[in-house]
């Protein structure tokens, strides 16, 4: 049975969808995003007394599930497929009196102005906006204009989407230009097998009155369900943030299925500043024979020791993983610009993210150990910051080495993983983070500075 369209244009054809739903029968077709995944976001923006319009409803169970759990019970569903509308009327007529299904084109809706508090779209914009041809973009603008017309001021347009770059760009540019608040949520996974590798997003566009001459609307992103929104300064930054999350999802999908032949590196950034907070390297050891307890471990590199050969080179990390005896070792380097409260706080912060990088075959509910050197996160104290016309920004920092040794280092930040020069402190008493600058210490040169290139 052939259900795929012969061309992208068929996605906006009533004839195609009639044939699709007749051939598919009564089985619900969920474009993407199941109700358990979407429910946390929907609960934030749909109130029980809201009048809700679902555009391009198809035979999805989403509005039925919203109705059945009491999220809202005044729901109007429209679709241009007579077959889908007929199926859904038969399914809900006797059990859901507040639910209605209408045969209607969302580009030419019959509803009066400001009739709804919420318009919900699950995959419909993605199906319509298949390319950036002039005719396709005109249809998207007509869809947006109709949604704007039927929404009350303060109403929300919720669009469930895979956030292809041209789709998100068009939506953000249009509604931002109209002065709306645009917020993008990444939908969390329910843990079930997903139809798509790419993550699902919900664009939440909140309608405000357009003030002539005013600045563009507010743009925000919520990378996790529990996170508060992050303000971004431009549509380009919002698109870049979504793209980063898509790349991360593709990476997680790839390394969860097969071992990594080469080491994979990625940065996890601080959500407030956007600067890197952790640098992760995924290192697989094919020589390690798998057992229940040696699939996966996380190694926290103490501050200041990320430049050592064992932690700062591919061969060193490969040797570290093999000697640790784990099939996959995830090394975690800490950044000098960030503050860390201790090993327990780092473990709590990383526990959710690192499990997304787990290897294939990891047993369910497996306890994954966190490893380190000496059981602590090390000591790093920046003593001076400066800038050189030849070499750019630099820092002088004190770090704790192996055992009780402390070192003072010069680092040029344009090559932050290379120690330019290093001096070791000799103390009359056991050195501490504070003691390394006391009168009882002096410095011994143990490395020669690397001269910057001239010209």
N, C-alpha and C positions, 0 to 999 in steps of 0.2 A: 504494500500500500504506500503510494508516494504522497507524502504530505508536505515536502519541502517546496517552497515557491520556485518558479522558474527564473524569476528576477526579483531584485529587492523591491521594485515598484509594487509587486503583488501584495506586499505586507499592508498596503493601504487600500486594497481592493476588497469590496464586499463579496464579490464572486469567489475569490480565493478562500476567504474565511468561512463562507457557507459550505464550500466543498470540504474544507479542513474539519469543521465540526461534525458534518454528516458522516465523514469517513471515520473520524475518531470515536464517535458514539458518545456515551454518557460519561466516559472517564474524564475527570477534571484535568485541565491542562494548566499547570502552574508555570508561567513564563520563567520566573526565577524568584527565589526568596519565599520560603514557607512561612506560615503564620507564626510558629514559635520564634523564628528569627526576627520577624518584623514587629512582633507584638510590643517589645520594649519601646521602640521608637513611636509606634502608632499611639501607645498610651500617653506619650508626652504631648501629642498634638490633636488628639481626637477626644472630645468630651461627650458624655452620654446624651446631652441635649442638642448636640450639633446635628444639622441637616447636612448629610454627606452625599456627594455625587461621585460615583466611580465611572471613569471614562474608559472605554475599551475593555469592558469587564470579561468578555469571553465566557468560558464556563469555569473560571477559577472559583475556588471555595473561599477566597479571602473575605469577601463581604459577608458571606454566610457565617464564617467563624467569628467575625467581629460582632455580628448580630447575636449569635448564640451565647457568647461570653458576656454580653451586656455592655460591650464597649460603646455601642450606639445602635439605635433601632429605627432610625429614620434615614434609610439608605435608598438612593435612586441609582440604578445601574443602567448604563447605556452601551450599546454596541451596534455596529453597522451590519452584523451578521444576523439574519432572521433565524437561522438554525440555532445559534447560540442563545438568542433571546427566548426562543420557544423552549429549549431544554431547561433553561434556568427558571422560567415561569412555572413549568411543570414540577420542578424540584422544590420550589419554595412557596408556592401559592397557598397551600393549606397549613403550613407550619410557621411561616414568617410573615404575618400580616403587615408589618411596617416596611417590608422590602418590596421594591418594584423594579421591573425590568422593561426598558423601552428600546424600541428600534429607532436609533437616532445617530446621525453623524456628528461627532464632536466638533467638527469644523463649522457646523451650522446648527447650533442648539436652539431649541424652542423655549427654553426657560427664560423667565424675566430677569432683569438685572438684579444683582446682589441677592440672589435667591439661596445661596448655600454658604455655610461656614467652612466647609472642607471640600476640596476636590482631590480625589485619590486616583493615581495613575500607576499601574504596575506593569511596566514594560511597554506601555503604549507609545510613549515618546520615542523609545529606542526603535520600535517597529516602524514608526513614521519617518524618523530622521535617519535614513539608511545611508545617506551620502550628503555632500555639500553642493549639489546642483542647485541652481537658482530656484527651480520649481519646488524642490524639496524644502529648501529653507523658507520659501513663501508659505508652504503648508504649515510648517512649525510655527511661524509667526501668527498665522491665522488661528491655530490651536491655542497659543498663548493668549491671544487677544480675547478669544471666547471664554477661556478659563477666567481671565481677569474680569470680564464683564459679569459673569454669573457669581463671582465671589464677593462677599461683603468686605468692607474695609476691616482689617484685622483678621480676615480669613486666611486659611493656609492651603497652599497647593503642595501636596505630598507626591513626589515622583520617585518611584522605585526603578533603579537603573543600574546597568553595569558601568556607567560613567565612561563610555568611550569619549575620547578627547573632544571630538567635534560636537557631540551631543551635550556634554556638560558646558562647553564653551558657549554654545548658542543659548542655553537656558540661563546661564549666569549673566551673560551680556544683556539679554533682553530684560530680565526682571531687575537687575541692578540699575539699568538705565531708567526703569520705571520707578525707581526709588524704593523697591521692596527690600526686606531683609532676606538674604540668601544664606542658608545654613546647610552644610552637607554632613550627613551622618554615615559612618561606615557600619554596616549591619554585622553583628556578631554571628558566629557560626553556632548552630545547634548541636554540632557534633555528628550529624548524620552525613551520609555520602552526598556530596554536592554535585549539582548538574554542571556547574561552571567552575573552572579553576579561579577565575577572577572574582574578587569580592563584590558583594552587592552593596550599593549605596542608596540612601534616600535623600533627595534634595527637598528641603523644606523652604518654600518661598512664602513669606508672610506679607500680605498686601497692606501698604500704607498709601495715604493720599499723596499723589505726586505734586511736589511744590516746584513751580517754575524756577529755573535757575539754581536749584539745590544740587548738592553733590550726589554722586552715585550712592546706591544703597549699601548697607552694611553686609560684609562677607565674612562668614565664619565656617569653621570645620570642627566636628566632634569625632576624633579618631577612635574613641572607645565609648561604649554605652554609658559608663559611669563618669566620663570626663565632662567637665564644663567646656563650653565652646571656646575655641581659640580664634581671635580676630586676625584676619589677614588683610594686607593693604591693597591687594589688586586681584583681578581675575586670574592673572598669570600665576601669582603665588598660590591661589586656591587650586588651580589645575595642576601645578607642580606637586602640591601636597597629596592630591589624589593619585597622581601618577606614581609617587614614591610608594604609596600603600599597595598599588597594583603590582609594582615590581617586587615588593616584599612578598606578596601572596604567591606570585609565580615562583619565586625562589623557594619558599617553603614547600610548595607543591612538588617542585622538582627534587629537592633533596630528601623529601619524605618517602619517595618511591625508590630511589636508587642511591647507592653510596657515591660520594663525591670523589671523582678522580683527581681533581685539583682542589686546593684549599679555597674556600669561599669566605670573603670578607664583607662585612657590612657594619654600618654605624647605627646605633640607637641614639636618638637626639633628645635633649632636654625639651620638654613640651612648652616651657615658658620662653626660653631664649632661642630655641631652634638649633643650638650648637650641639655637636657630638658629646654624648655623655659616656657611652661605652662603645668600644670597637670590638667586634666579635670575629673570631676566625673558626670556621667549621673544619675540623681535621678528622678524616676517616683513616683507620688503620686496617687494611685488608688482611694483614697477617694475624690479627687478633681473632682467636677462635671464639665465636659468640656463645655465651651462656646467659642464664637468667639475670645475673647481677652485673654484667660488664658491657651492656649495650651502650650506655650513654653517661657522660659525666660533664660537669662544668668546672673549669679551672679559673679561679680569680687570680689575676696577676697582681701582686702588690704594687702600690703606687711607686713610680720611679724605677721599676725593674723591667718595664716593657721594652727597654732598649737592649737588654741582654740577649745574647745569641739564642739562648734556649727559648725565649718568648718572642723575640722580635724578628726572627727569620723563618721562612717556610721549613727549611731542613730542621731547625731547632724545634719548632712546634711538632713536626712529624716525629722526632725522637721523643719528645715529651709525651705525646699521645701513646706511642708504642710502649714506653716504659711504665706509663700509668696503667696499661692493660685494658683499655676500653676501646670498643669498636669505633665509637665517635667521641671525640673530645671537643668541647666548645671552650676556647680560651676567651677570656674577657679582660680587656685592658681598660684602665680607668684614666680619665682625662684630667689634666692639671687645672683646667678652668672650672671644674666642678667640685662640689663638696659632697662627702660621703660620711654617713653616720656610723658605719661599722659593717662588719660582715653580715650580721643578721638583717640589717636594713637593705643591703645590696641583694641578698637572697630573696627577700620579700618583693623587692622591686622587679627583679628579673624573672621570677618563677613562672609567670604567665607567658612571657615572650619566649624564653628559651625552650619551652616545651613545643612551641611551634616549629622548632628546628630539630626535633627528635628524629632519629634514624628510622628506616623501615624495620619492622619486626619488633619494635619496642613493646614488651608485654604491657597489657592494660594495667593502670594504676601502679606502675613501677615507680619505686622511690629512686629519684635521680640525685646522686651525691654532688655536693659542692666541695671542691678541693682548693687548696692554696698552699703557700709556703709559710710554715710557721703558724698558720691559723689566723693571721690578721691581714689587714689590707695595706699594711706598710705606712710609712710617714713621708709626706712630701710638703715642704714649706717654701713658698716663693719668697725670696729675700729682696729681689730687685727686678724691675721691669724697665726696659729701655728700647731704643730704636737706633739702628745704624744706617747711615746713608748707603753703605755698601751692602749690608747683609740683612736689612729689614729689622723687624721686631725680635727681641731676644729676652730671655729670663735667666736669672741666677737663682738656683733653687737648692735647698738641702734635702737630701733623701736618705732613707735608711736602706743600707745594703743588706747583704747576707749576714746573719748573726747580729753582732752589736756594732758593726761598722756604719759610720755616717759619711756621706760624700757631699761636697759642694760642686755643682755642675753649671756649666754655661751651655745653654741650648738656644740655637737660632730657630725661631718658630716656623720659618719657611721649610725647615727640614727637622721637624720636631722629634723624630725618632733617632736622631744621631746626637751623641754627646760630643760637643766640640772640645771641651776640656773638663777635667775632673780633678778635684783635690780631696784627699781623705783626711778626716779629723781624727787626731789622737787625743784622748781625754784621760785625765788622771782618775776619773771615776767613770762608772758605766754611763755612756751618753744617753741622753733623752732628746725628745723633740725640742725641749727648751734648752737643754744643756749644751747643745752643739754650738751655741753662740756665747757661751760663758767664758770667763777668763782662764779656765782650766784647760781649754782646748787650743790646739794650733793646727795648721793645715799643711799637709804634705802633698806636693804635686805628683800625681800618678798618671797623668795623661798630657800630651802636648796639644795645644790648640790647633785646630785646622784653620789656616789662613783663608779668608774669603778671596774669591777671584776678583781681580781688578778689571775695570773697563766693562 
